[in-house]
């Protein structure tokens, strides 16, 4: 009788323990300490400070290949993503310390840069947006010489343009191996020198946010980015608001 009672009690305790083990635990939620607005706005007319024009625009796939997503057609789930910051200013400083001249440093992210970044910070998260802080860029991300008219915007404000700051091999690796869905850069981008890369960006459904700002205020990883383009079907570059939620 005692043995039977012991077996029954043991079975009940075991059942309670198994039930408790299957209950969903309280998973810690992500907590973000503050929000950084990466949108770069500047007064369009110095005499009228209320007239503010955004420099930050999204180059949707439809701006690169007609018939693909326009800015307002990008699926919402591709507009909220982990944010990774690759700072070429930091890499440049380390190169200088090792004796490499600034003129010898590529202004584009290479596969070696990605390898070095991942060795320091871990693997780039799947489905992230890559923010690139270019060498010599200011903290605000504003254009320096204002020499070239912006693309397909209808604006008369002029800004300098630059090549895409990620070379083709590195960009293809990020899109194919890390499923990168977008890139954020500090200057307006000119894809004229590499139409093949532009085509691949569009075919992968990846977008580029140009004229972003304040990348220096972000950690290399751990942030969440929110990209909010205007809801329209225009194929060209469109104004966009971009925010980073920082842990």
C-alpha positions as semicolon CSV with decimal commas, in nm:
position;residue;x (nm);y (nm);z (nm)
1;X;0,000;0,000;0,000
2;X;0,280;0,238;0,087
3;X;0,456;0,152;-0,237
4;X;0,138;0,227;-0,436
5;X;0,093;0,562;-0,257
6;X;0,456;0,649;-0,323
7;X;0,421;0,564;-0,694
8;X;0,103;0,773;-0,725
9;X;0,263;1,069;-0,545
10;X;0,576;1,041;-0,759
11;X;0,365;1,031;-1,077
12;X;0,172;1,340;-0,969
13;X;0,492;1,533;-0,891
14;X;0,643;1,429;-1,224
15;X;0,329;1,537;-1,410
16;X;0,334;1,877;-1,234
17;X;0,699;1,926;-1,322
18;X;0,641;1,832;-1,686
19;X;0,342;2,067;-1,707
20;X;0,540;2,352;-1,555
21;X;0,827;2,289;-1,796
22;X;0,590;2,318;-2,095
23;X;0,440;2,649;-1,983
24;X;0,567;2,940;-2,194
25;X;0,825;3,130;-1,996
26;X;0,836;3,504;-1,968
27;X;1,068;3,596;-2,254
28;X;1,245;3,928;-2,208
29;X;1,125;4,182;-2,461
30;X;1,351;4,412;-2,655
31;X;1,388;4,747;-2,486
32;X;1,509;5,051;-2,675
33;X;1,653;5,347;-2,490
34;X;1,596;5,619;-2,749
35;X;1,511;5,697;-3,111
36;X;1,748;5,867;-3,356
37;X;1,595;6,043;-3,656
38;X;1,823;5,964;-3,950
39;X;1,631;6,195;-4,182
40;X;1,846;6,485;-4,299
41;X;1,649;6,806;-4,326
42;X;1,780;7,149;-4,414
43;X;1,618;7,482;-4,480
44;X;1,549;7,512;-4,852
45;X;1,576;7,891;-4,823
46;X;1,809;8,045;-4,563
47;X;1,579;8,350;-4,541
48;X;1,276;8,133;-4,461
49;X;1,374;7,886;-4,191
50;X;1,024;7,739;-4,191
51;X;1,074;7,614;-4,547
52;X;1,238;7,281;-4,474
53;X;1,334;7,032;-4,742
54;X;1,436;6,676;-4,677
55;X;1,757;6,552;-4,836
56;X;1,668;6,193;-4,749
57;X;1,511;5,992;-5,029
58;X;1,449;5,628;-5,106
59;X;1,561;5,474;-5,434
60;X;1,308;5,196;-5,478
61;X;1,364;4,900;-5,712
62;X;1,124;5,067;-5,956
63;X;1,364;5,359;-5,994
64;X;1,628;5,115;-6,121
65;X;1,416;4,870;-6,325
66;X;1,069;4,977;-6,446
67;X;0,797;4,737;-6,339
68;X;0,948;4,648;-6,003
69;X;0,834;4,793;-5,669
70;X;0,785;5,167;-5,650
71;X;0,850;5,327;-5,310
72;X;0,487;5,300;-5,200
73;X;0,466;4,937;-5,312
74;X;0,752;4,799;-5,101
75;X;0,598;4,543;-4,861
76;X;0,571;4,683;-4,507
77;X;0,767;4,391;-4,361
78;X;1,070;4,508;-4,561
79;X;1,053;4,856;-4,409
80;X;1,119;4,750;-4,048
81;X;1,444;4,560;-3,998
82;X;1,759;4,517;-3,789
83;X;2,007;4,798;-3,856
84;X;2,379;4,739;-3,905
85;X;2,627;5,029;-3,926
86;X;2,954;4,977;-4,111
87;X;3,174;5,279;-4,045
88;X;3,446;5,324;-4,305
89;X;3,580;5,614;-4,096
90;X;3,671;5,364;-3,825
91;X;3,829;5,126;-4,076
92;X;4,023;5,417;-4,225
93;X;4,163;5,511;-3,886
94;X;4,282;5,157;-3,825
95;X;4,444;5,154;-4,169
96;X;4,626;5,476;-4,089
97;X;4,753;5,326;-3,765
98;X;4,888;5,031;-3,960
99;X;5,065;5,255;-4,210
100;X;4,813;5,249;-4,496
101;X;4,763;5,592;-4,654
102;X;4,419;5,749;-4,674
103;X;4,447;5,773;-5,052
104;X;4,504;5,398;-5,070
105;X;4,181;5,316;-4,883
106;X;3,886;5,217;-5,101
107;X;3,580;5,441;-5,054
108;X;3,363;5,130;-5,096
109;X;3,289;4,841;-4,863
110;X;3,464;4,525;-4,980
111;X;3,431;4,159;-4,886
112;X;3,736;4,205;-4,662
113;X;3,559;4,489;-4,479
114;X;3,257;4,265;-4,417
115;X;3,481;3,987;-4,290
116;X;3,658;4,226;-4,051
117;X;3,328;4,371;-3,932
118;X;3,183;4,027;-3,860
119;X;3,500;3,919;-3,678
120;X;3,449;4,214;-3,440
121;X;3,071;4,229;-3,406
122;X;2,937;3,888;-3,508
123;X;2,748;3,778;-3,816
124;X;2,535;4,041;-3,987
125;X;2,170;3,962;-3,902
126;X;1,954;3,813;-4,175
127;X;1,721;4,061;-4,344
128;X;1,897;4,371;-4,214
129;X;1,940;4,721;-4,354
130;X;2,308;4,815;-4,391
131;X;2,398;5,175;-4,307
132;X;2,731;5,288;-4,451
133;X;2,921;5,578;-4,296
134;X;3,162;5,691;-4,564
135;X;3,516;5,820;-4,502
136;X;3,522;6,189;-4,424
137;X;3,144;6,215;-4,396
138;X;3,008;6,468;-4,149
139;X;2,800;6,376;-3,848
140;X;2,487;6,511;-4,013
141;X;2,539;6,342;-4,346
142;X;2,484;6,664;-4,540
143;X;2,639;6,716;-4,879
144;X;2,962;6,912;-4,880
145;X;2,990;7,094;-5,212
146;X;2,636;7,090;-5,352
147;X;2,750;7,039;-5,707
148;X;2,497;6,808;-5,871
149;X;2,121;6,818;-5,906
150;X;1,931;6,544;-5,723
151;X;1,761;6,264;-5,917
152;X;1,395;6,249;-6,031
153;X;1,269;6,461;-5,745
154;X;1,151;6,778;-5,911
155;X;1,366;6,974;-5,668
156;X;1,598;7,250;-5,777
157;X;1,822;7,203;-5,475
158;X;2,165;7,072;-5,575
159;X;2,369;6,811;-5,393
160;X;2,688;6,621;-5,458
161;X;2,660;6,260;-5,573
162;X;2,893;5,966;-5,524
163;X;2,930;5,607;-5,634
164;X;2,745;5,349;-5,429
165;X;2,971;5,292;-5,123
166;X;2,950;4,911;-5,144
167;X;3,128;4,736;-5,428
168;X;2,942;4,485;-5,641
169;X;3,092;4,169;-5,488
170;X;3,022;4,285;-5,134
171;X;2,668;4,396;-5,219
172;X;2,591;4,063;-5,386
173;X;2,727;3,876;-5,083
174;X;2,510;4,082;-4,849
175;X;2,195;4,028;-5,057
176;X;2,254;3,658;-5,130
177;X;2,418;3,533;-4,809
178;X;2,279;3,776;-4,549
179;X;1,948;3,856;-4,725
180;X;2,008;4,228;-4,685
181;X;1,690;4,412;-4,783
182;X;1,818;4,769;-4,800
183;X;2,108;5,010;-4,771
184;X;2,126;5,355;-4,611
185;X;2,397;5,596;-4,723
186;X;2,488;5,954;-4,642
187;X;2,523;6,105;-4,989
188;X;2,310;6,094;-5,304
189;X;2,406;5,789;-5,508
190;X;2,498;5,770;-5,876
191;X;2,459;5,422;-6,027
192;X;2,575;5,531;-6,373
193;X;2,916;5,369;-6,323
194;X;2,770;5,028;-6,233
195;X;2,437;4,958;-6,397
196;X;2,483;4,586;-6,330
197;X;2,481;4,649;-5,956
198;X;2,176;4,874;-5,989
199;X;1,994;4,597;-6,177
200;X;2,085;4,338;-5,913
201;X;1,959;4,564;-5,635
202;X;1,625;4,595;-5,811
203;X;1,599;4,222;-5,889
204;X;1,664;4,141;-5,522
205;X;1,395;4,389;-5,416
206;X;1,652;4,592;-5,224
207;X;1,617;4,966;-5,179
208;X;1,866;5,243;-5,106
209;X;1,799;5,534;-4,869
210;X;2,027;5,817;-4,978
211;X;2,106;6,139;-4,791
212;X;2,066;5,984;-4,447
213;X;2,224;6,144;-4,140
214;X;2,360;6,091;-3,789
215;X;2,509;5,743;-3,837
216;X;2,780;5,841;-3,587
217;X;2,514;5,836;-3,314
218;X;2,441;5,465;-3,372
219;X;2,612;5,151;-3,243
220;X;2,737;4,900;-3,501
221;X;2,452;4,658;-3,428
222;X;2,147;4,609;-3,209
223;X;1,926;4,889;-3,346
224;X;1,599;4,862;-3,533
225;X;1,533;5,077;-3,839
226;X;1,194;5,204;-3,960
227;X;1,175;5,333;-4,317
228;X;0,858;5,521;-4,406
229;X;0,826;5,626;-4,772
230;X;0,529;5,820;-4,899
231;X;0,243;5,597;-5,014
232;X;0,258;5,658;-5,388
233;X;0,343;5,471;-5,707
234;X;0,605;5,709;-5,844
235;X;0,898;5,514;-5,985
236;X;1,167;5,773;-5,909
237;X;1,337;5,853;-5,580
238;X;1,079;5,958;-5,320
239;X;1,103;6,148;-4,991
240;X;1,132;5,919;-4,692
241;X;1,147;5,934;-4,313
242;X;1,398;5,698;-4,152
243;X;1,419;5,633;-3,779
244;X;1,650;5,414;-3,571
245;X;1,540;5,265;-3,239
246;X;1,857;5,221;-3,032
247;X;1,899;4,984;-2,740
